[in-house]
Amino acid sequence: MKILSVLLVGIILGACSSPKETTATKKVSTPRITKTDEFKGGTSFENAVIIKVNTESAGVAEEYKWLSQSYPGYSTIRKSQASRGNRHYDIITFKTKEGVEKNAYFDITSFHKK
């Protein structure tokens, strides 16, 4: 009987504990945008940094130059593309040297698929 009581208490205590965070339950952090970011631009499709060059290689170089000047010490996490209407965008997700995750939006219409 004593063993059954100990087992029952263990089950009850285990059921009452808070669930462990798993990959499925982790909340995805939304990149934080500050007033300084808004001043620099590139924080959304609406205020994307417009890259005006004729080739893709020159455009990509301009994107990373802008990031280096705006966020020294940043590190790239990922890069994706999107289209809205007849405009094309690169979205670079990066981490600042302080460890804050952010997105930078670039209007690449001038060199898209060139």
C-alpha positions, 0 to 999 in steps of 0.5 A: 500500500505504501508503494501505491501511495508513493507512486500516486503522489509521484504521478500527481506531482508530475501532472502538476508540473509545467510543460517543458518547452519543445521546438513545437511550443517555442514562440517565434520572436518577431524582429524588433523595430526601433525608431532608429530602424525606421529612420534608416528604412528597410523595415517593411515593404512600404519603406524598403531600401531601393536598390538601383543598379542593373545587375544582380551581383551589383544589387546584392553587393549594395544590399550587404554594403547597406547592412554593413553601414547601417548595422556594423557587426551584423550576421546574416541568418537567412535571405528570402524573396517576395513580390508585391504587385509588380515590385520585387524584394529581398528580405534579409533576416539578420542579427545585430552585434547586440544579438537582436534579430531584425529584417531588412527589406530591399526593393530589387525591382531594378535588377530582378532576374537580370 
